[in-house]
């Protein structure tokens, strides 16, 4: 790990000023991705701006659900209001990593990092969430732009994520047994107007929706509605863990399980 200058600002304005003045600064939220990358020499920022001092955490449940960026996965999973309003999102958070990761990692850090096998991007896209920063609001469909790539500008940080409350939703993933990241994860939601959304993580270079499944579930929100609906293997990931064809098969399997789990 290379030397760096450490900052712990007490306000969002101070954090923005610190990142602006740094040669190659990085925000640190839970540190579950950045710190390992630095230890392996894959990242060597000149400055670390620790967002822990902002105390920006908590879940608010009303007409929509607003989760502040610094909220840990464990707090998302354990929030009683969220379990009632969007149980599929709470269950997703409870299946992230191990207890250490869940008690240190944050929803804002995960969404900003946009790992192609992370769980939250599927929930954001599947529910049609809105990502809030200090200066704007970004629809999830516009936010995730590619592998480890988002619409965030240099120095811009997430302040909160706002989720519409669906009629029902569910998430199912086939985890890598070592990392517990999703080899394939599928989030399904039946929205207030009865339409369905299906978002997939882990299977491709980035999170994506499946229009054919959405059309089928909008007519009949049941696992049986997905019989015969398949996702092409072309363009999906293929590695030592699973071939593209196997991941394509898993998408349908996980989508059916997610529908069955939806509540």
C-alpha positions, -999 to +999 in steps of 0.1 A: +000+000+000+013+034-010+014+064+013-016+087+012-031+118+030-060+110+052-090+133+056-121+129+079-144+158+070-173+167+092-196+180+065-204+173+029-190+207+019-157+199+035-156+165+018-162+181-016-134+207-009-110+179+001-116+158-030-113+189-052-080+199-038-065+163-040-043+152-068-060+118-070-084+116-042-109+088-034-139+088-011-140+061+015-173+049+028-172+013+042-139+006+026-149-030+016-136-025-020-112+004-018-090-009+011-085-044-005-077-028-038-051-006-022-035-035-003-031-053-036-016-023-054-046-020-077-054+015-064-030+042-050-049+074-043-030+104-031-057+113-006-084+093+012-115+113+022-133+093+049-170+099+048-177+082+081-175+116+099-206+128+080-228+106+101-251+103+070-270+071+078-305+060+084-337+047+067-368+068+063-401+051+053-430+072+039-446+074+005-411+064-007-382+048+011-351+070+015-318+053+026-289+076+034-257+067+017-237+059+048-262+033+060-245-001+065-259-033+048-267-046+083-288-016+092-306-018+058-313-055+065-325-049+100-347-019+096-382-028+107-399-001+085-380-013+054-389-049+061-425-040+060-423-015+030-398-033+007-390-067+022-371-078-009-346-050-004-341-058+032-336-095+024-311-086-004-290-065+021-290-094+046-274-117+020-244-094+011-210-109+020-204-120+056-212-102+089-180-081+088-188-068+053-225-062+063-215-042+094-188-021+076-200-018+040-225+009+030-252+011+004-238+044-010-203+029-014-216-002-031-238+017-055-211+042-063-186+014-069-210-004-093-193-038-092-209-059-119-217-086-094-229-064-066-265-069-053-278-033-048-276-022-084-302-049-092-325-035-065-320+000-077-327-008-113-355-033-105-373-008-083-366+022-104-348+040-077-334+076-077-298+083-067-295+116-049-263+137-048-257+172-034-267+188-067-290+165-086-312+134-087-303+106-111-327+078-122-311+043-117-316+036-155-292+065-162-269+060-133-253+026-140-233+032-172-210+002-174-186-020-154-174+000-124-188+030-141-216+054-131-230+088-140-212+104-110-190+132-120-155+137-105-158+147-069-196+140-068-208+117-040-241+100-033-261+114-004-291+091-004-310+066-025-348+068-029-369+038-036-406+036-047-426+012-026-438-017-048-468-039-044-443-068-039-407-076-048-381-103-043-345-112-049-327-144-055-290-150-063-267-178-070-236-167-050-200-174-057-191-197-028-159-179-020-168-142-023-206-145-020-209-120-048-237-129-073-227-152-102-263-144-111-287-123-091-322-113-102-345-087-086-381-087-095-407-061-086-444-056-092-449-018-091-479+001-078-494+003-113-491-035-118-462-034-142-432-056-135-395-049-136-367-075-137-330-065-132-301-089-134-266-086-118-236-108-120-244-123-154-230-096-176-206-067-177-232-046-158-266-047-144-294-049-170-332-054-173-350-082-191-379-068-212-393-102-221-396-113-185-411-079-176-438-083-202-446-118-190-448-108-154-468-077-161-495-100-174-492-126-147-469-121-118-461-157-112-431-181-116-451-200-142-453-169-164-416-173-170-418-208-184-402-207-219-388-172-214-350-174-219-322-149-220-296-153-248-261-163-237-245-139-261-227-110-243-229-126-209-199-133-187-180-166-192-152-175-168-138-203-146-169-200-124-196-204-150-200-203-188-222-177-205-247-205-213-249-215-177-254-180-165-282-175-191-299-206-176-294-193-141-312-160-149-344-178-156-340-200-125-332-171-102-360-150-117-385-177-109-371-180-073-373-142-069-410-142-080-417-170-055-400-151-028-417-118-036-439-103-009 
